[in-house]
């Protein structure tokens, strides 16, 4: 497209050129009808020769230019244009040499040959342009340019042979004293008509290449004007003949400009634009290489290069604050990357608003930020800053219709106290950050003992990869007592790890490692299949039907084939779906759309759905009406203080009341005291589990002591009834 602001100077110069040329030629044309009357008859051949030489120079330049660029632009059209103008250049030479008054030719100069040479060149130009326009452009081999450029020599030799035959073959086009013949005028008007056709075709394609077509249109206009003048003069000394030559010279000049622009100037400009674009892309790539796309904050590469330069410049104490964002992974898994990215962007903005400009804020990963402080006065300064960062996170993040919360775990490493290398400084700060979540303040300075803990954690993760294959994992089952019947009708399956060297590993230690590493998915599938097999094994041993509750991890819930996996497990173990209860945590319910879909599909299998640790999550209670939930499990943290804490007591009452109205079953976890059980019986709780009845036990012990467990449970229930009576 024509960019007016950029191309206006070009158009202005062309218009000025045309107006000046027209004005100059009109003034000359009005001055005299006979050229020699002004300049002298004897000087005319010299002036004519000069104009013809200029035309030859322009046409030959076009031909040479296309020849030189043809190895780089292997276009058939480019070569045809070059060959066309080489032919016209040869014909113009012949016209010049045979023109009246020229002493170069051996035979006497006559208007016959000179006029025919001119007319052949004029017709060849129009016809050649039309042919080239309709030829389909394609790439050709370099060797063909020699063949194509040899055609002008064949044509000019043929012209000489025809025009200088012993007996004239063609009729004359010019009669001295009378002017052009009817045939010449007819051929001249034919050339005009052909050029008008060319102008129409050019106008149709004007938007494709405005500059080039504008020049070609101006050239066509000049050629048409020269054609009209050549049909009106009476002899070679007529002013109209002179002006016609001037128009023809201008036309060829504009043709040269058009071809020069299309073959050299335009490609060169495109090359410059490409280089500028590459430079911009290079700068953009450099920026992207050192900055995070979501937050535009410097990344780890930027931080490392800065630390290598800055850490050792002065002796002042420096610090790295590693900031961990809780629940980002859970939000990404449940709501998707869009929500997680938006939240990261909002967190980054809040952190930037708190931090002084002299502190560098970077992002290492999607849930890790780092603050580099190049001058630390005291550790109290760092604690205050950390507390300020945590304070700004207390307000919820409103992302579309979700209100999301998060907390910061901050680890601090000092230089040169903790490390003498930049890589270690960052790593130690991250170590402290991981350990900070275990402290009440969620802020922790790095200590050498932390490295040992992190090393131990990594070793455990490595060993956990082999735990399944080595049969180090096993299940224990905690009975659940139905308070309405006094029977053990269900159990909860709990995974355990017996390490070959370290012994028993607490689930509180290895479950978080499994979740972070992704091992929770295969472990969860193993737990599901093992628990279902065990229920069938108890049934075969003569125990009454028992429902087993199995926890689902967040990673499992977002497996695309989870429903298919559970269906296959039920078929493989031949367990009736009603004896399998799948437990999800409240924090998994953020993505209501996904959870609604997956839970309805699971419910369609015939299994029951329970919400574990109810009341401890962050989600809205609205999911209770959307999800196909059968059961709520009251978290042990509420039950344990039910007698001493009025708030916990009120929460338990509220959950029981709400479940009753929603027709949901309730399981209370962590029952350890008679008073707790007594209150839950009075409040009409459905099911309980806890150490008061049984700790989690191996499946064989549960099978062997099934009746004993019932007897002990009956004794406890009877004692409560007796005390109340």
PyMOL commands that set and color helices and strands:
alter all, ss='L'
color gray80, all
select helices_A, chain A and resi 4-31+35-39+41-69+76-97+111-134+144-163+182-204+210-230+239-290+300-310+328-335+337-354+379-391+422-436+448-467+507-517+520-540+554-557+562-573+577-579+586-589+592-605+623-626+636-639+646-661+674-682+699-704+706-724
alter helices_A, ss='H'
color red, helices_A
select strands_A, chain A and resi 174-175+179-180+318-325+360-365+368-373+397-399+402-404+408-415+443-445+473-482+487-499+503-505+547-551+580-585+608-614+631-634+665-668+687-688+697-698
alter strands_A, ss='S'
color yellow, strands_A
deselect
rebuild
show_as cartoon
